[in-house]
């Protein structure tokens, strides 16, 4: 008797879930056995899944110290183990497909590399990771080793995977779905993720600044604040020139929060609002903000908004890149204003 196909989706962020649901519809697999592993803090379309298992904690890591990080990882592993226990009977099935976005997370690492030796993998884009070389050497090794030792001690295998962090070059991964396949790190294994176009009839008289707090881990506090200062200074210069009424600041969902006094000093001449870090900025942007001006680093949002919006009416986007940023050609293709540190 032929075994039914089972699709397991590892939903760690709202963007991942949104993209999974686009893929489910794109591949017309609504009627297959679709299983979602996720957090109760995220939203999903219940009609697209046969089984949904949720953790009662958020997966966003905003720890500001080594001890806080350790406590957060421990708590997350406990919740991940609970999720995995719900689907243990699929460990030996032969027709299992695992959909995930990156190998560096403990749950996606386990599901992609260890859960089922017969499983095939599908990588789904969740940001800029799919467009440049990124591996273990790109990560904070203290954090990686904490994950490695704590996970394995607690009985949830974590493998130090040496390939690209998306998992695209893992032998059991069949393909990846991305917005811009021709720019991806592995075009031969890339398929177009079809994104419905959105339009904005009228922009608001506002400016949006996108934080990249997660970069502070790699750059260090001094270097990160030097870069974010340049970004804020340019943004406020434009805001004064264009007589902007309001500025929004959106922190990254991971990383230590930007100092509130810093934001207050930089935006003292403007009405401003700090947005919820967990909320996908793309959804908020199209549904509510509709800012005419956007400032950020090499962020996935700077890719997603130009790709999603129709060509009739484009916001003015400013992106700040390192001198040798590997994403330079991609941003040039998107016709945004580029500044180099």
N, C-alpha and C positions, 0 to 999 in steps of 0.2 A: 504494500500500500504506500502511495506517494505521500511524503510528509508535507504539510502545508507550510508555506513561506511565512516566516516571522520577521518583522522589522522592529528593531529596538532603537529608540531615539534617546540620546543622552542630552537632555535639555538643561544646560547650566546657566543660560542667560536668556533674556527675552528675545534678543536678536536671533539666537540660535533657533528657538522655538518658532519664531516668525518664518525663518528660512526653511525649517523642516516642513512647515505646513504648506509653503509654496511648492516644495518638492513633491510632497504627497499628491497635491493636485496636478502638478506638472507631469508626474509619472503615472497618474491615474491609478494609484494603489490604495484608494480609500477603503476598498472592500477587503484588503489583506489584513492579517493579524498584526496590527500596529500597537506597539507598547511604548509608552512615554515614561521616562524616569526624570523627575524634575523637583522643583521646590514649590511650596504652596504660595510663595511670594510672587510667582510668575503666572502669566495668563496663557491660556491655550484653548483651542477649539475641541471640546470634548467629543464632538461628532466624528473626528478624524482618527480616534484611537479606540481600540477594543479594551485596553487595560491602561490605567494611569496610576502610577505610584509616586507619591509626593513626600518630600522631606519637610519637616516643620521649621527648618532654618533657611536663611538666605545664603546663597553660595558666594556672595560678594565679599571679598577680603579687604577690609579697610584698617587692618592692624598697623599700629605705629611703632611697635617694638618687637624684639625677638620672642619675648615671653608671650605677648599677645598673639603673635603669629602661631606659636606652638599650640596654644590653647585652642585657637580657631581651627587649625588643621586637625587636632585631636577630635574636636566636636564634629567636624565635617566628616571624618572617616567613620565615626559611629553612625551617622545618618546615612552615609553611602552604603555601609554594610547592611543596614536595614532595607534599603532599596534593593540591593543585590539579592538578598534573601528571598524577596518576593518572586524572583524569576529564576530561581535555582534549577527548576525542572527543565529549563531551556539549555542548560550547560552542554548537553550531549546531543542536542538536535543537529541535524545535518543541513538544514535549510534556514539558517539564521543570518540576517544582515544587520550590522550595527552602524548606525548613523551618528557621527560625532564631528567635532570641530577642531580639537587639538589634543595632542597626546600628553601635554604637561599637567593636565588636571588628573587627580587620582582616580576619579570615577571613569572618565573617558579612557584613561590609560589602561585600567583594568578591563573594561568592557571591550576595548579594541584589541588588546594584546594577550589577555589571559582568560577571559570568561569562557570562551568556546573555541577550541582549536579548529573547528570547521567553519567558523563564521567568516563572512566576507565583510569588508568595510567600505563605507561610502563617506567621504569627507564633505561637509557642507560649510561653506564660507561663513566666517563670523568676524569680519574685520579685515585688517590689512595683512594678516599673517600669511595668507596664501600667495602674496605677491613679492616676497623677498626671502633671502636665505636666513633661516632662523632655526637654531638647534640648541642642544644642551649648553653649548658655549655662550649662548646669548642670554642665558638665565642667571639669576642669583643662585649660586651653587649652595649656599647655606640653606636656602628655602627648599631647594630640590632635595638635598640630603635629609632634611627634616621630614619631608614627605616620604622619601624612600624608606628610612629606618622606621618611622612611626607606622606607616601603612603595613609594612611587612611584619612588624612585631604584632600588630593588631589583627593580622590574618587577611588583609586585602592586598593582594600582590601588586606592587608597583615596579615596573621595569624601567631602567635607565636607557631609554630609547635614543640611539645616536643619529637617527635620520632627521629629516625636516619635522619641525614641531607640529605641523598639521597632521602628520601621519601619511601624507600622500605617497611617499616612496616605500611604505611598508608593503611587503609582498602580498598580503591578503587584501589590501585596499584596491578596489577596482577602478574607482574614479573619484573626482571631486566636482561639485557644482559651485560655480563662482560667477560673479557679475561680469567680469572681464577676462574670459578664458585666455585670450591672446597675450595678456600681461602676466598671467599666473606663473608660479614657480615651476609648474609642470604642465605645459599646454597640451601635451599628448594625452594626458589622463584627465583633461578638464572638459567639462560640459557647461553650456550656458545655463545659469540660473535665471529663469524668466521672471522679471520683476514688473508688475503692473505699473504703468506710467501714472504720475500724479501731476496736477497742475495747480498753480497759485495765480489767481486772477489779480490779486492786489497784495503787495507786500506791506507788512507793518513797518512803522518808523522805529525800528529797533535793531539792535546789534547783538549777535550771539557769539560768546567766547567759549571755546571747547578746551577743557583742561586735559592734561595727560599725566596725572599724578603718578601713574604706574612707572613712568620714566625716571622718577626720582631715585628709585632703587638702583638703577644702572648708572645714572649720571652723578648721583650724590646730591645732597641738599643745595650746596652752593651753586653748582652748574645748572641745576634745574631752575632755581629761582632767577638766575641770570637770564635764562631763556624765556621764562614766563613773564619776566619784567619787560623784555623787549616786545613780546606779543601784546601785553596790556598797553604799553606806551603807544604802539602803532594803532591799536584798536581805538584808544581814547582820542588820539589825534584825528582819526577819520570821523569818529563820533562827533567831535566838536565842529569839524569842517562841514559835515552833513546835517548838523543840528538834530542828532538822534535823541529821541525822548527817553528811551529805556535801553539798558544793557542787561542781558541774561548771561549768567555764568553756569556752565554745566560741568561738574567734576566728572572724572573718569570713575567707573564703578569699582575699580580696584585701586589700591594705593592709599597712603596717608593723605588726609584732607589738607587742602591749601590753607595756610594761616588766614583766619578771618580778618585780622588787622591789616594784613597785606592787601586783601581785596578791598577793604574799607578805604584804605589810603589811596589806592589806584583809581577807585570809582567814586571818590568823594563828590565830584561835580555832577554826578548823574543819579537818576533813579535806577536802582538795580535789584536783581533778584537772583538768588542761588537756587538752581533747580535740583530736584531729587536725583541723586546719583544713579539709582537703579532703573529709572525710567528710560526706555530707549529714546534717544534724542530725535531720531528720524521720525518716529510717530508723533512726538510732541511738536516737532518743527512743522510738519505738514498739517497737523490738526489744529494747532493753536498759535505757535509763535510767529511763523511766516516772516522771519526777520529778513530784511533786505541785505544785511551784511553779516558774514560769518568769518570768524577767525579761529585758526587752530593749527596743530602740528600735523605730523603725518598720520592723521586719524582716519579710521574707517568711515566716519561721518562725511569727511571731505570727499570720499569716493562715492558713498551711497547716495547723497543728495543729488549731485549732478547726473548720476546714472538713472535715478528714479524720476526726476522732474522732466516734464516735456520741454522741448527746446524753445517754446514761445516766450517764456518768461524765466530768466535765470537770476538767482541771487548773485551778489558780488562776493566771491570767496577769496580769502587770503590765507595762504598756508606757509608756515615757517618750517624749513628743513635744514638738516645738517649739511655741511658742504658736499659730502659724498653720499648723500641719501640715495639708496637704491631705487626709491620710488619716484625719483625726479621725472623720468620720462612718462610715467603713468599720470602724474599730476599735470604735466605739460599737455598731455593728450586731453585732459579734462578741461583745459583752458582756464585754470584758476591763476590768481596772482601769487607768484612764488617769491619768498624771501629766504636768504640763506644766512645761517649763523656764522 
